[in-house]
Amino acid sequence: MVRFKKRYFVVEFEQAQYVNQSKEHFDLEPLNSKDIDIANAVKDKVQELHGDFGRASISVGFKVIYANTTTRLVIIRTRHGPHRLVASALPFVTKIRAEGVVGQLLYTGATIKHCQLFMVRRQTRQLEMAKKWLANKKMDQEKLKEKIMDIRQIDPC
């Protein structure tokens, strides 16, 4: 029996309107899309950049296994060979549905567990940055912690 190696990408999709703003604004707006919309946007961008060969090579084994609209973090699974095509196309994803986004590839891992550990560490750092940002604002820090640390258990199917 042959084992297929997989790669997992942790990607953050920021809204394009908040990317050029300074760090004075902390974006807490959720992403208004589902995992199928994200998958279609990535597949379409791979087809645009790499043609039919790219689309066909990533279609087997490609799946968005985790998409959190609140934190805008996404885990994408793909096979080991064509993962390079997906990685090269992720920065060029500029629209999901009708919403302008900027995709940032944060982490590439071989297991879901390591991706989840990375996400927890990253969101903890984001929470610390948000607490510093909110030191002069009037907002409940417990609500903020709930929003930022909203990472569900990942189903590895």
DRENTORLUM-189017 format. One record per atom (N, C-alpha, C): z, y, x; residue in three letters; residue number from 1; chain; atom name. Coordinates in Angstrom, 2 decimals. Layout:
% residues N
Z Y X ALA NUM A CA
...
% end
This chain:
% residues 157
0.00 -1.18 0.84 MET 1 A N
0.00 0.00 0.00 MET 1 A CA
0.00 1.24 0.88 MET 1 A C
-0.78 2.22 0.50 VAL 2 A N
-0.93 3.42 1.29 VAL 2 A CA
-0.09 4.55 0.68 VAL 2 A C
0.63 5.22 1.54 ARG 3 A N
1.45 6.34 1.11 ARG 3 A CA
0.68 7.63 1.32 ARG 3 A C
0.63 8.46 0.30 PHE 4 A N
-0.04 9.75 0.42 PHE 4 A CA
0.99 10.80 0.82 PHE 4 A C
0.71 11.46 1.92 LYS 5 A N
1.58 12.55 2.34 LYS 5 A CA
1.30 13.76 1.47 LYS 5 A C
2.35 14.49 1.19 LYS 6 A N
2.23 15.68 0.36 LYS 6 A CA
2.84 16.86 1.07 LYS 6 A C
2.41 18.03 0.71 ARG 7 A N
2.99 19.28 1.19 ARG 7 A CA
3.39 20.11 -0.02 ARG 7 A C
4.49 20.81 0.14 TYR 8 A N
5.03 21.64 -0.92 TYR 8 A CA
5.08 23.08 -0.42 TYR 8 A C
4.58 23.99 -1.24 PHE 9 A N
4.57 25.41 -0.90 PHE 9 A CA
5.55 26.13 -1.81 PHE 9 A C
6.40 26.95 -1.23 VAL 10 A N
7.26 27.85 -2.00 VAL 10 A CA
6.59 29.21 -1.95 VAL 10 A C
6.21 29.70 -3.11 VAL 11 A N
5.45 30.94 -3.21 VAL 11 A CA
6.20 31.89 -4.14 VAL 11 A C
6.20 33.17 -3.76 GLU 12 A N
6.75 34.19 -4.65 GLU 12 A CA
5.60 35.08 -5.09 GLU 12 A C
5.50 35.27 -6.39 PHE 13 A N
4.48 36.16 -6.95 PHE 13 A CA
5.17 37.43 -7.42 PHE 13 A C
4.97 38.50 -6.65 GLU 14 A N
5.52 39.79 -7.03 GLU 14 A CA
4.51 40.53 -7.89 GLU 14 A C
5.00 41.37 -8.76 GLN 15 A N
4.10 42.16 -9.57 GLN 15 A CA
3.51 43.26 -8.71 GLN 15 A C
2.21 43.45 -8.84 ALA 16 A N
1.47 44.35 -7.96 ALA 16 A CA
1.94 45.80 -8.06 ALA 16 A C
2.45 46.19 -9.20 GLN 17 A N
2.87 47.58 -9.36 GLN 17 A CA
4.12 47.91 -8.56 GLN 17 A C
4.91 46.89 -8.18 TYR 18 A N
6.14 47.14 -7.44 TYR 18 A CA
6.02 46.87 -5.94 TYR 18 A C
4.89 46.39 -5.49 VAL 19 A N
4.75 46.01 -4.08 VAL 19 A CA
4.74 47.23 -3.17 VAL 19 A C
4.03 48.27 -3.55 ASN 20 A N
3.89 49.44 -2.70 ASN 20 A CA
5.09 50.39 -2.76 ASN 20 A C
6.00 50.14 -3.66 GLN 21 A N
7.16 51.01 -3.76 GLN 21 A CA
8.14 50.69 -2.64 GLN 21 A C
8.96 51.66 -2.32 SER 22 A N
9.94 51.46 -1.26 SER 22 A CA
11.02 50.50 -1.73 SER 22 A C
11.93 50.21 -0.86 LYS 23 A N
13.02 49.29 -1.18 LYS 23 A CA
14.06 49.92 -2.10 LYS 23 A C
13.81 51.14 -2.55 GLU 24 A N
14.73 51.77 -3.49 GLU 24 A CA
14.67 51.11 -4.85 GLU 24 A C
13.57 50.46 -5.15 HIS 25 A N
13.41 49.79 -6.44 HIS 25 A CA
13.54 48.28 -6.23 HIS 25 A C
14.44 47.67 -6.98 PHE 26 A N
14.63 46.23 -6.90 PHE 26 A CA
14.04 45.62 -8.16 PHE 26 A C
12.99 44.84 -8.02 ASP 27 A N
12.24 44.31 -9.15 ASP 27 A CA
12.96 43.13 -9.78 ASP 27 A C
13.37 43.28 -11.03 LEU 28 A N
14.03 42.20 -11.77 LEU 28 A CA
13.23 41.76 -12.98 LEU 28 A C
12.01 42.29 -13.14 GLU 29 A N
11.20 41.91 -14.29 GLU 29 A CA
10.64 40.50 -14.11 GLU 29 A C
10.70 39.67 -15.15 PRO 30 A N
10.17 38.31 -15.01 PRO 30 A CA
8.65 38.28 -15.03 PRO 30 A C
8.11 37.21 -14.48 LEU 31 A N
6.67 36.99 -14.49 LEU 31 A CA
6.28 36.44 -15.85 LEU 31 A C
5.24 36.98 -16.44 ASN 32 A N
4.87 36.62 -17.80 ASN 32 A CA
3.74 35.57 -17.78 ASN 32 A C
4.03 34.38 -17.25 SER 33 A N
3.03 33.32 -17.23 SER 33 A CA
3.71 31.97 -17.11 SER 33 A C
2.93 30.93 -17.40 LYS 34 A N
3.45 29.56 -17.34 LYS 34 A CA
2.86 28.86 -16.12 LYS 34 A C
3.33 27.64 -15.88 ASP 35 A N
2.88 26.93 -14.69 ASP 35 A CA
1.39 26.57 -14.75 ASP 35 A C
0.86 26.33 -15.92 ILE 36 A N
-0.57 26.02 -16.04 ILE 36 A CA
-1.42 27.23 -15.69 ILE 36 A C
-0.94 28.44 -16.01 ASP 37 A N
-1.66 29.66 -15.66 ASP 37 A CA
-1.69 29.86 -14.14 ASP 37 A C
-0.57 29.56 -13.51 ILE 38 A N
-0.50 29.68 -12.05 ILE 38 A CA
-1.42 28.67 -11.39 ILE 38 A C
-1.41 27.43 -11.89 ALA 39 A N
-2.27 26.39 -11.33 ALA 39 A CA
-3.74 26.76 -11.47 ALA 39 A C
-4.12 27.25 -12.63 ASN 40 A N
-5.51 27.65 -12.83 ASN 40 A CA
-5.92 28.81 -11.93 ASN 40 A C
-5.02 29.77 -11.74 ALA 41 A N
-5.33 30.92 -10.87 ALA 41 A CA
-5.53 30.46 -9.42 ALA 41 A C
-4.68 29.55 -8.95 VAL 42 A N
-4.81 29.06 -7.57 VAL 42 A CA
-6.07 28.23 -7.42 VAL 42 A C
-6.35 27.35 -8.38 LYS 43 A N
-7.56 26.52 -8.31 LYS 43 A CA
-8.82 27.38 -8.35 LYS 43 A C
-8.83 28.40 -9.19 ASP 44 A N
-9.99 29.28 -9.26 ASP 44 A CA
-10.20 30.04 -7.95 ASP 44 A C
-9.11 30.47 -7.32 LYS 45 A N
-9.22 31.19 -6.06 LYS 45 A CA
-9.70 30.27 -4.94 LYS 45 A C
-9.24 29.00 -4.94 VAL 46 A N
-9.72 28.04 -3.95 VAL 46 A CA
-11.22 27.80 -4.15 VAL 46 A C
-11.66 27.70 -5.39 GLN 47 A N
-13.07 27.51 -5.66 GLN 47 A CA
-13.89 28.73 -5.22 GLN 47 A C
-13.35 29.90 -5.43 GLU 48 A N
-14.05 31.12 -5.02 GLU 48 A CA
-14.19 31.19 -3.50 GLU 48 A C
-13.14 30.81 -2.78 LEU 49 A N
-13.16 30.91 -1.32 LEU 49 A CA
-13.85 29.73 -0.63 LEU 49 A C
-13.63 28.52 -1.15 HIS 50 A N
-14.10 27.31 -0.46 HIS 50 A CA
-15.15 26.53 -1.24 HIS 50 A C
-15.54 27.01 -2.39 GLY 51 A N
-16.61 26.38 -3.15 GLY 51 A CA
-16.17 25.14 -3.91 GLY 51 A C
-17.16 24.39 -4.37 ASP 52 A N
-16.88 23.18 -5.14 ASP 52 A CA
-16.16 22.13 -4.31 ASP 52 A C
-16.46 22.07 -3.02 PHE 53 A N
-15.78 21.12 -2.14 PHE 53 A CA
-14.27 21.39 -2.13 PHE 53 A C
-13.89 22.66 -2.01 GLY 54 A N
-12.47 23.01 -1.99 GLY 54 A CA
-11.78 22.67 -3.30 GLY 54 A C
-12.44 23.01 -4.40 ARG 55 A N
-11.85 22.72 -5.71 ARG 55 A CA
-11.68 21.22 -5.92 ARG 55 A C
-12.69 20.45 -5.54 ALA 56 A N
-12.61 19.00 -5.72 ALA 56 A CA
-11.57 18.36 -4.80 ALA 56 A C
-11.45 18.88 -3.58 SER 57 A N
-10.51 18.25 -2.65 SER 57 A CA
-9.07 18.53 -3.02 SER 57 A C
-8.76 19.67 -3.64 ILE 58 A N
-7.37 19.93 -4.01 ILE 58 A CA
-7.01 19.41 -5.39 ILE 58 A C
-8.02 19.07 -6.21 SER 59 A N
-7.71 18.72 -7.59 SER 59 A CA
-6.90 17.43 -7.70 SER 59 A C
-7.07 16.51 -6.76 VAL 60 A N
-6.27 15.29 -6.77 VAL 60 A CA
-4.94 15.58 -6.10 VAL 60 A C
-3.87 15.44 -6.82 GLY 61 A N
-2.54 15.66 -6.27 GLY 61 A CA
-2.04 17.08 -6.37 GLY 61 A C
-2.81 17.98 -6.93 PHE 62 A N
-2.37 19.38 -7.06 PHE 62 A CA
-1.55 19.53 -8.33 PHE 62 A C
-0.37 20.12 -8.19 LYS 63 A N
0.48 20.33 -9.36 LYS 63 A CA
1.48 21.44 -9.07 LYS 63 A C
1.70 22.27 -10.06 VAL 64 A N
2.79 23.25 -9.97 VAL 64 A CA
4.01 22.53 -10.54 VAL 64 A C
4.93 22.17 -9.67 ILE 65 A N
6.06 21.35 -10.13 ILE 65 A CA
7.27 22.19 -10.51 ILE 65 A C
7.28 23.46 -10.13 TYR 66 A N
8.40 24.32 -10.47 TYR 66 A CA
7.89 25.75 -10.56 TYR 66 A C
8.12 26.38 -11.67 ALA 67 A N
7.75 27.78 -11.85 ALA 67 A CA
8.88 28.47 -12.60 ALA 67 A C
9.56 29.36 -11.92 ASN 68 A N
10.66 30.09 -12.52 ASN 68 A CA
10.19 31.52 -12.77 ASN 68 A C
10.10 31.89 -14.03 THR 69 A N
9.59 33.22 -14.37 THR 69 A CA
10.58 34.31 -14.02 THR 69 A C
11.87 34.00 -14.03 THR 70 A N
12.88 35.01 -13.74 THR 70 A CA
12.87 35.42 -12.27 THR 70 A C
12.88 34.43 -11.39 THR 71 A N
12.90 34.73 -9.95 THR 71 A CA
11.50 34.84 -9.37 THR 71 A C
10.48 34.46 -10.14 ARG 72 A N
9.08 34.48 -9.74 ARG 72 A CA
8.78 33.57 -8.55 ARG 72 A C
9.60 32.52 -8.41 LEU 73 A N
9.38 31.53 -7.37 LEU 73 A CA
8.65 30.32 -7.94 LEU 73 A C
7.73 29.78 -7.16 VAL 74 A N
6.89 28.67 -7.60 VAL 74 A CA
6.84 27.64 -6.49 VAL 74 A C
6.92 26.36 -6.85 ILE 75 A N
6.69 25.29 -5.89 ILE 75 A CA
5.40 24.59 -6.29 ILE 75 A C
4.47 24.52 -5.34 ILE 76 A N
3.17 23.89 -5.57 ILE 76 A CA
3.08 22.66 -4.70 ILE 76 A C
2.69 21.53 -5.30 ARG 77 A N
2.51 20.30 -4.55 ARG 77 A CA
1.02 20.03 -4.36 ARG 77 A C
0.65 19.62 -3.15 THR 78 A N
-0.73 19.25 -2.87 THR 78 A CA
-0.74 18.17 -1.80 THR 78 A C
-1.86 17.52 -1.64 ARG 79 A N
-1.97 16.47 -0.63 ARG 79 A CA
-2.05 17.07 0.77 ARG 79 A C
-1.76 16.24 1.75 HIS 80 A N
-1.62 16.71 3.12 HIS 80 A CA
-2.90 17.29 3.71 HIS 80 A C
-4.03 16.71 3.51 GLY 81 A N
-5.27 17.22 4.12 GLY 81 A CA
-5.71 18.55 3.56 GLY 81 A C
-5.94 18.61 2.25 PRO 82 A N
-6.42 19.87 1.67 PRO 82 A CA
-5.35 20.94 1.48 PRO 82 A C
-4.14 20.71 1.97 HIS 83 A N
-3.11 21.74 1.81 HIS 83 A CA
-3.48 23.00 2.58 HIS 83 A C
-4.33 22.87 3.58 ARG 84 A N
-4.76 24.05 4.34 ARG 84 A CA
-5.64 24.95 3.48 ARG 84 A C
-6.43 24.35 2.61 LEU 85 A N
-7.27 25.16 1.71 LEU 85 A CA
-6.42 25.95 0.72 LEU 85 A C
-5.39 25.30 0.20 VAL 86 A N
-4.48 25.98 -0.73 VAL 86 A CA
-3.73 27.09 -0.01 VAL 86 A C
-3.24 26.80 1.19 ALA 87 A N
-2.48 27.80 1.94 ALA 87 A CA
-3.33 29.02 2.28 ALA 87 A C
-4.61 28.79 2.56 SER 88 A N
-5.47 29.93 2.88 SER 88 A CA
-5.83 30.75 1.65 SER 88 A C
-5.77 30.15 0.47 ALA 89 A N
-6.15 30.85 -0.75 ALA 89 A CA
-4.97 31.57 -1.42 ALA 89 A C
-3.74 31.17 -1.13 LEU 90 A N
-2.58 31.75 -1.82 LEU 90 A CA
-2.44 33.27 -1.64 LEU 90 A C
-2.67 33.83 -0.47 PRO 91 A N
-2.53 35.30 -0.37 PRO 91 A CA
-3.58 36.08 -1.17 PRO 91 A C
-4.67 35.40 -1.55 PHE 92 A N
-5.74 36.09 -2.26 PHE 92 A CA
-5.62 35.99 -3.77 PHE 92 A C
-4.60 35.32 -4.27 VAL 93 A N
-4.39 35.26 -5.72 VAL 93 A CA
-3.85 36.63 -6.15 VAL 93 A C
-4.66 37.35 -6.91 THR 94 A N
-4.29 38.71 -7.30 THR 94 A CA
-4.05 38.86 -8.80 THR 94 A C
-4.46 37.86 -9.57 LYS 95 A N
-4.26 37.94 -11.02 LYS 95 A CA
-3.84 36.58 -11.55 LYS 95 A C
-2.81 36.59 -12.36 ILE 96 A N
-2.42 35.42 -13.14 ILE 96 A CA
-2.44 35.89 -14.58 ILE 96 A C
-3.33 35.28 -15.35 ARG 97 A N
-3.68 35.77 -16.68 ARG 97 A CA
-4.22 37.18 -16.52 ARG 97 A C
-3.62 38.16 -17.15 ALA 98 A N
-4.11 39.54 -17.01 ALA 98 A CA
-3.16 40.37 -16.18 ALA 98 A C
-2.20 39.73 -15.56 GLU 99 A N
-1.15 40.44 -14.82 GLU 99 A CA
-1.50 40.49 -13.33 GLU 99 A C
-1.45 41.67 -12.75 GLY 100 A N
-1.72 41.81 -11.32 GLY 100 A CA
-0.53 41.35 -10.50 GLY 100 A C
-0.75 40.44 -9.58 VAL 101 A N
0.33 39.90 -8.75 VAL 101 A CA
-0.10 39.90 -7.29 VAL 101 A C
0.90 39.78 -6.42 VAL 102 A N
0.68 39.59 -5.00 VAL 102 A CA
1.45 38.35 -4.60 VAL 102 A C
0.75 37.34 -4.10 GLY 103 A N
1.38 36.09 -3.73 GLY 103 A CA
1.82 36.09 -2.28 GLY 103 A C
3.04 35.63 -2.04 GLN 104 A N
3.57 35.51 -0.70 GLN 104 A CA
3.96 34.06 -0.47 GLN 104 A C
3.38 33.44 0.53 LEU 105 A N
3.75 32.09 0.91 LEU 105 A CA
5.03 32.19 1.73 LEU 105 A C
6.13 31.66 1.19 LEU 106 A N
7.42 31.79 1.85 LEU 106 A CA
7.76 30.60 2.73 LEU 106 A C
7.36 29.40 2.30 TYR 107 A N
7.81 28.20 3.01 TYR 107 A CA
6.83 27.07 2.73 TYR 107 A C
6.56 26.26 3.74 THR 108 A N
5.78 25.05 3.59 THR 108 A CA
6.65 23.90 4.02 THR 108 A C
6.84 22.93 3.13 GLY 109 A N
7.72 21.82 3.44 GLY 109 A CA
7.11 20.48 3.10 GLY 109 A C
7.75 19.43 3.60 ALA 110 A N
7.28 18.08 3.36 ALA 110 A CA
8.03 17.41 2.21 ALA 110 A C
9.18 17.97 1.82 THR 111 A N
9.95 17.38 0.72 THR 111 A CA
10.38 18.48 -0.26 THR 111 A C
10.61 18.06 -1.48 ILE 112 A N
11.08 19.00 -2.51 ILE 112 A CA
12.50 19.45 -2.19 ILE 112 A C
13.29 18.55 -1.64 LYS 113 A N
14.69 18.87 -1.33 LYS 113 A CA
14.78 20.04 -0.35 LYS 113 A C
13.96 20.01 0.70 HIS 114 A N
13.99 21.10 1.66 HIS 114 A CA
13.49 22.41 1.05 HIS 114 A C
12.53 22.31 0.16 CYS 115 A N
12.05 23.51 -0.53 CYS 115 A CA
13.16 24.11 -1.39 CYS 115 A C
13.90 23.25 -2.08 GLN 116 A N
14.98 23.75 -2.92 GLN 116 A CA
16.10 24.36 -2.07 GLN 116 A C
16.43 23.74 -0.95 LEU 117 A N
17.43 24.31 -0.05 LEU 117 A CA
16.99 25.68 0.47 LEU 117 A C
15.71 25.79 0.81 PHE 118 A N
15.19 27.08 1.25 PHE 118 A CA
15.31 28.12 0.13 PHE 118 A C
14.97 27.73 -1.09 MET 119 A N
15.03 28.68 -2.21 MET 119 A CA
16.47 29.15 -2.45 MET 119 A C
17.44 28.26 -2.36 VAL 120 A N
18.84 28.64 -2.57 VAL 120 A CA
19.29 29.62 -1.49 VAL 120 A C
18.93 29.34 -0.23 ARG 121 A N
19.29 30.26 0.86 ARG 121 A CA
18.62 31.62 0.67 ARG 121 A C
17.36 31.60 0.28 ARG 122 A N
16.64 32.85 0.10 ARG 122 A CA
17.21 33.67 -1.05 ARG 122 A C
17.50 33.01 -2.15 GLN 123 A N
18.04 33.73 -3.30 GLN 123 A CA
19.44 34.27 -3.01 GLN 123 A C
20.21 33.58 -2.17 THR 124 A N
21.51 34.10 -1.76 THR 124 A CA
21.33 35.38 -0.95 THR 124 A C
20.35 35.40 -0.05 ARG 125 A N
20.06 36.63 0.70 ARG 125 A CA
19.59 37.74 -0.24 ARG 125 A C
18.76 37.39 -1.22 GLN 126 A N
18.29 38.39 -2.18 GLN 126 A CA
19.46 38.96 -2.98 GLN 126 A C
20.43 38.11 -3.31 LEU 127 A N
21.60 38.56 -4.05 LEU 127 A CA
22.41 39.55 -3.23 LEU 127 A C
22.56 39.28 -1.95 GLU 128 A N
23.29 40.21 -1.08 GLU 128 A CA
22.56 41.55 -0.98 GLU 128 A C
21.24 41.51 -0.87 MET 129 A N
20.47 42.76 -0.84 MET 129 A CA
20.61 43.52 -2.16 MET 129 A C
20.59 42.80 -3.26 ALA 130 A N
20.70 43.45 -4.56 ALA 130 A CA
22.08 44.06 -4.76 ALA 130 A C
23.11 43.40 -4.25 LYS 131 A N
24.46 43.96 -4.37 LYS 131 A CA
24.57 45.26 -3.58 LYS 131 A C
23.94 45.32 -2.41 LYS 132 A N
23.94 46.57 -1.65 LYS 132 A CA
23.17 47.65 -2.39 LYS 132 A C
22.06 47.25 -3.01 TRP 133 A N
21.25 48.20 -3.75 TRP 133 A CA
21.99 48.72 -4.97 TRP 133 A C
22.79 47.84 -5.60 LEU 134 A N
23.50 48.21 -6.82 LEU 134 A CA
24.86 48.83 -6.55 LEU 134 A C
25.22 49.02 -5.32 ALA 135 A N
26.53 49.61 -5.03 ALA 135 A CA
26.64 51.00 -5.65 ALA 135 A C
25.53 51.71 -5.71 ASN 136 A N
25.55 53.05 -6.29 ASN 136 A CA
25.05 53.07 -7.73 ASN 136 A C
24.58 51.95 -8.26 LYS 137 A N
24.10 51.86 -9.64 LYS 137 A CA
25.21 51.29 -10.52 LYS 137 A C
25.07 51.49 -11.82 LYS 138 A N
26.03 50.95 -12.78 LYS 138 A CA
25.41 49.75 -13.49 LYS 138 A C
25.61 48.58 -12.94 MET 139 A N
25.10 47.36 -13.57 MET 139 A CA
26.08 46.24 -13.27 MET 139 A C
26.24 45.36 -14.20 ASP 140 A N
27.17 44.26 -14.05 ASP 140 A CA
26.67 43.30 -12.96 ASP 140 A C
27.50 43.06 -11.96 GLN 141 A N
27.09 42.21 -10.85 GLN 141 A CA
27.02 40.74 -11.25 GLN 141 A C
27.77 40.34 -12.25 GLU 142 A N
27.69 38.94 -12.71 GLU 142 A CA
26.35 38.66 -13.39 GLU 142 A C
25.86 39.62 -14.18 LYS 143 A N
24.53 39.47 -14.79 LYS 143 A CA
23.45 39.39 -13.73 LYS 143 A C
23.59 40.23 -12.72 LEU 144 A N
22.64 40.22 -11.62 LEU 144 A CA
22.65 38.88 -10.89 LEU 144 A C
23.84 38.36 -10.64 LYS 145 A N
23.96 37.07 -9.95 LYS 145 A CA
23.32 35.96 -10.78 LYS 145 A C
23.50 35.99 -12.10 GLU 146 A N
22.88 35.00 -12.98 GLU 146 A CA
21.36 35.07 -12.89 GLU 146 A C
20.81 36.29 -12.89 LYS 147 A N
19.36 36.44 -12.85 LYS 147 A CA
18.78 35.97 -11.53 LYS 147 A C
19.41 36.36 -10.44 ILE 148 A N
18.85 36.06 -9.13 ILE 148 A CA
19.05 34.60 -8.75 ILE 148 A C
20.18 34.03 -9.08 MET 149 A N
20.47 32.65 -8.68 MET 149 A CA
20.05 31.64 -9.74 MET 149 A C
19.12 32.02 -10.60 ASP 150 A N
18.63 31.13 -11.65 ASP 150 A CA
17.60 30.15 -11.05 ASP 150 A C
18.13 29.07 -10.47 ILE 151 A N
17.27 28.03 -9.91 ILE 151 A CA
17.63 26.73 -10.62 ILE 151 A C
16.69 26.24 -11.40 ARG 152 A N
16.94 25.02 -12.15 ARG 152 A CA
16.79 23.81 -11.24 ARG 152 A C
17.30 22.69 -11.72 GLN 153 A N
17.11 21.43 -10.99 GLN 153 A CA
15.63 21.06 -11.04 GLN 153 A C
15.11 20.64 -9.94 ILE 154 A N
13.68 20.35 -9.84 ILE 154 A CA
13.44 18.89 -10.13 ILE 154 A C
12.53 18.63 -11.05 ASP 155 A N
12.15 17.27 -11.42 ASP 155 A CA
11.02 16.82 -10.50 ASP 155 A C
11.24 15.83 -9.64 PRO 156 A N
10.22 15.47 -8.64 PRO 156 A CA
9.07 14.61 -9.13 PRO 156 A C
8.85 14.51 -10.41 CYS 157 A N
7.78 13.63 -10.90 CYS 157 A CA
6.40 14.10 -10.57 CYS 157 A C
% end
